[in-house]
Amino acid sequence: MSHIRLLLLDGHSLAYRAFYALPVENFSTSTGQPTNAVYGFTSMLINVLRDEQPTHVAVAFDVSRQTFRTEKFPAYKANRASSPVEFKGQVDLIQEVVRAMGIPVVLCDGYEADDVIATITGRALASGGEVLIVTGDRDAFQLVTEQVTVLYPKKGVSDLARMTPSAVQEKYGLSPTQYPDFAALRGDPSDNLPGIPGVGEKTAAKWINEYGSLTQLIDRVTEVSGKVGDALRTALPQVIVNRDLTALRTDVPIDLAITDCELRPWDEAGVEQVFEALQFRTLRDRLFAGRPKATNDTGNQVIGGAVRAEAKAISTDEVAGSAAKGWLAGLHPPCSVAFAGV
């Protein structure tokens, strides 16, 4: 088997980031279907395929907010508001785009997308591969190794930070394996996981470095002095819950082999149909401009796979709205936008 370079994407995480990065009023079809999240996700996907040159790709999605985590802790993510009306339906459209490109869409009831990603990552590593994970969820930092890199969006979905072991160490002063212990102490407001009153990231990192792990800290919790020590001891039951919920599962029962993720030629007519329905003509041109050609067993040429060539550059001066211009300026190459009614 040739070397595996697997690209995994957290579909829901990236869709939300794309939705809030691009003004919804500037992205819709002639029928009124909002497409800003679909456009942003698809543009990012084209770019990352071109830039990272993976041999295998899959996109994971959440099924619902009801997972094994909400069964253990009903307040988990309970603080999140309902998705905006304009966002609803766009995840289904993103999945249509992904499937049209021949990329597996993977999800499992009762689990989150990052659990699916952690499971597939383990399988890829067992096959001797390397993994690139594109996600806006920092919990994925616990998966980082010399063979696993997280591409974390710093702004929108166009500017990705490469989170390697050294990058995690530099940012948090901790190793990736220590990250879940640190996160349990810090808490996570976005997931409605309470932290310890008076304890921020610096103190949490200090404790993990001083004691080595959360387990060791708990064993020696009486040694922590002062008000923060009292706060830690009071919050310890919640910290333990946080640690359990922060750990990503690597045993999700998904029927997916790494070979199923291999980039293969896509159905050109199918891609054309989906992109035309979304009125993504410029994105379609970018995708097709970079398509590689391979030869199948019969000697005939087939089309598809990772995007390798430079795409046509379109000036962002044609785009109305400063917010859209700012986001598009971070894309390589620049791209145009199909506005409502155009």
FIZANU-469053 format. One record per residue (C-alpha): x, y, z; residue in three letters. Coordinates in steps of 0.05 Angstrom, whole numbers, plus 32768, in hexadecimal, padded with zeros to 4 digits. Example, Ala and Ser with C-alpha at 12.3 -4.5 7.8 and 13.67 -1.06 7.14 Angstrom:
// residues 2
80F67FA6809Cala;81117FEB808Fser;
// end
This chain:
// residues 342
800080008000met;801A80457FEEser;8023807A8023his;7FE180948040ile;7FD780DE804Aarg;7F9180E38067leu;7F6B8125806Aleu;7F308126809Bleu;7F00816080A2leu;7ECE817180D9asp;7E93818380ADgly;7E6681A580E1his;7E9F81CC8101ser;7EB781E780BFleu;7E7181F480A5ala;7E61822080E1tyr;7EA2824780D9arg;7E9482528090ala;7E4D8269809Fphe;7E65829F80CFtyr;7EA082B380A4ala;7E7882C48066leu;7E3B82F38067pro;7DFE82C9805Aval;7DDB83018035glu;7E0F82FE7FFEasn;7E0C82B37FF0phe;7DCD82927FD7ser;7DB182707F99thr;7D7D828F7F6Cser;7D4982667F92thr;7D5C82877FD4gly;7D84824E7FF3gln;7DBC826B801Epro;7DFF824D800Bthr;7E3482748032asn;7E488238805Cala;7E49820A8020val;7E73823B7FF8tyr;7EA58247802Fgly;7EAC81FD803Fphe;7EB381E97FF5thr;7EE7821F7FE8ser;7F0F82098025met;7F0A81C0800Eleu;7F2581D17FC9ile;7F5E81F87FE7asn;7F7381C3801Aval;7F70818C7FE6leu;7F9E81B57FBBarg;7FCD81CA7FF3asp;7FD38189801Aglu;7FD081567FE2gln;7FAF811E8009pro;7FA880D87FEEthr;7F6A80C98019his;7F3180F78030val;7EF380F2805Bala;7EC38124807Aval;7EA1811680BDala;7E60813680D5phe;7E3781388114asp;7DF481158112val;7DD1813C814Aser;7DE0815C818Darg;7DCB811D81B1gln;7E0980F381BDthr;7E2880C781F3phe;7E4281088211arg;7DFD8125821Cthr;7DE880E3823Cglu;7E2180EA826Elys;7E1A81358278phe;7DD681518260pro;7DF081998264ala;7E25818A822Ftyr;7E1E81BF81F8lys;7DD981D18214ala;7DED821A8212asn;7DF0821B81C6arg;7DB9823F81A1ala;7D94821F8167ser;7DB682258124ser;7DA3826380FCpro;7D6B825780CBval;7D9B826A8092glu;7DCB823380A7phe;7D9881FB80A7lys;7D9C81D18069gly;7DE281E78057gln;7E0381AB8079val;7DDA817D804Basp;7DF281A5800Fleu;7E3B81A08027ile;7E328155802Bgln;7E1881547FE4glu;7E5681797FCDval;7E8481497FF2val;7E61810B7FD8arg;7E6281267F91ala;7EAE812C7F97met;7EB180E27FABgly;7EC580F17FF3ile;7EA680C7802Apro;7E7580EA8059val;7E7C80C8809Dval;7E4E80CE80DAleu;7E3680A28112cys;7DF980AB813Fasp;7E0C80B98187gly;7E5180D48177tyr;7E6E81168161glu;7E9681238122ala;7ED781288149asp;7ECD80E28166asp;7EC480C8811Fval;7F0480ED810Bile;7F2A80D08147ala;7F14808A8134thr;7F28809180EBile;7F6A80B18100thr;7F7A8074812Agly;7F6C804680EFarg;7F98807080C1ala;7FD2806F80F2leu;7FCB802480F9ala;7FD5802180AEser;8015804A80B3gly;7FF680898097gly;7FF980D380A9glu;7FBB80FC80B9val;7FA6814480AFleu;7F68815A80D5ile;7F43819A80C3val;7F1781B080FDthr;7F0581EB8127gly;7EFE81C08165asp;7F3B81C68193arg;7F2C818281B2asp;7F4D81658174ala;7F90817E818Ephe;7F93813F81BAgln;7F9B81178179leu;7FDA813C8162val;80198113815Athr;80548113812Aglu;802580EF80FAgln;7FE681188108val;7FDF816380FBthr;7FA2818D8109val;7F9381C580D9leu;7F6E81F68106tyr;7F49823180E8pro;7F6382728105lys;7F31829E80DFlys;7EF5828580B9gly;7F0B82468094val;7F4182658068ser;7F7B826E8098asp;7F91822B80B6leu;7FC4822480EDala;7FEE81E580ECarg;7FE981C78131met;802381968138thr;803E817D817Bpro;806D81B8817Eser;803681E9816Dala;800981CE81A4val;804381D181D5gln;8053821981C0glu;800B823181C7lys;7FF7820D8208tyr;803981F88227gly;801F81B08226leu;8025817281FBser;7FE9815C81D2pro;7FDE81218201thr;7FD88152823Bgln;7FA6817E8217tyr;7F668159822Fpro;7F7D815F8277asp;7F8981A9826Dphe;7F4581B2824Bala;7F22818E8284ala;7F3E81C182B6leu;7F3281FD8289arg;7EEB81E98276gly;7ECC81F98233asp;7E94822D8230pro;7E83821A81E8ser;7E7281D48200asp;7E5381ED8241asn;7E8981CA826Aleu;7E9681F482A8pro;7EDC820782BBgly;7EF882148301ile;7EE78259831Dpro;7F268283831Egly;7F4F825182F5val;7F62826482AEgly;7F8D82458279glu;7FCF82598299lys;7FBF823982DCthr;7FA281FB82BBala;7FE181F28290ala;800D81FF82CDlys;7FEB81C882F5trp;7FF0819582BCile;803A81A582B3asn;804881A382FDglu;80238162830Ctyr;802B814182C7gly;7FE2812E82BCser;7F9C813982D7leu;7F9F80F582F8thr;7FDD8109831Fgln;7FBE814C8330leu;7F80812A834Cile;7FAB80FA8375asp;7FD081358394arg;7F9881688394val;7FA1817783DEthr;7FE6819483CDglu;7FC781CD83A5val;7FC4820983D3ser;7F9D824A83D5gly;7F5A825D83BAlys;7F67823B8377val;7F7581FB839Cgly;7F33820083C1asp;7F10820F837Fala;7F3181D3835Eleu;7F1B81A48395arg;7ED481BE8392thr;7ED081B88347ala;7EF381758342leu;7EB4814C8332pro;7EA5817982F7gln;7EEE817882E0val;7EEB812C82DEile;7EAB813082B4val;7ECD81628286asn;7F088134827Carg;7EDB80F9826Aasp;7EB481238237leu;7EF181438219thr;7F1181018207ala;7F0480EF81BEleu;7EEB80A981B0arg;7F14807D8182thr;7EE480438180asp;7EA980608159val;7E8680258135pro;7E8D803F80EEile;7E92801180B2asp;7EC98035808Eleu;7F0D801B8078ala;7F46804A8068ile;7F4480318021thr;7EFC804D801Casp;7F1A80928025cys;7F49808E7FEAglu;7F4280C97FBAleu;7F2480AF7F7Aarg;7F0C80D07F3Apro;7ECA80F27F45trp;7E8C80F07F1Basp;7E95812E7EF2glu;7E4C81327EDEala;7E37812B7F27gly;7E6681627F3Dval;7E4E818F7F05glu;7E0681837F19gln;7E1081947F62val;7E3B81D27F56phe;7E0B81EB7F21glu;7DCF81E37F51ala;7DF5820B7F85leu;7E0A823E7F4Fgln;7E5382357F63phe;7E6D82407F1Earg;7EAF825F7F32thr;7EBC82297F66leu;7EAB81F57F32arg;7EDE82147F03asp;7F1282157F3Aarg;7F0681CC7F4Aleu;7F0781B57F01phe;7F4381E17EF0ala;7F6D81BB7F21gly;7F5481757F15arg;7F8A81427F08pro;7F83810C7ED4lys;7F9380C37EE0ala;7F9080857EB5thr;7F63804C7EC8asn;7F6E80027EBCasp;7F5280077E75thr;7F83803E7E62gly;7F4C80737E5Fasn;7F5480B57E82gln;7F2B80C27EC0val;7F2281057EE3ile;7F2081187F2Cgly;7F4581127F6Egly;7F6D81467F93ala;7F72818C7F76val;7FB981987F5Farg;7FBC81D17F2Dala;7FB6821C7F38glu;7F6F82347F33ala;7F5982717F0Dlys;7F6082B17F36ala;7F2482DF7F3Aile;7F2B83247F58ser;7F07832F7F9Athr;7EFA83777F83asp;7EBD835A7F61glu;7EA183447FA4val;7E7283737FC8ala;7E78837A8013gly;7EB78386803Cser;7EAB83488068ala;7EAB831B802Bala;7EE8833D800Elys;7F0F8334804Fgly;7EFF82EA8052trp;7F0D82DD8009leu;7F508301800Dala;7F6882C78038gly;7F5882938003leu;7F8C827A7FD2his;7F7C82847F9Bpro;7F4A82BD7FA0pro;7F0382AB7F8Ccys;7EC382CB7F76ser;7E7F82C57F97val;7E3B82B67F79ala;7E0C82E97F97phe;7DC182E07F9Cala;7DA082EB7F5Agly;7DE082E87F32val;
// end
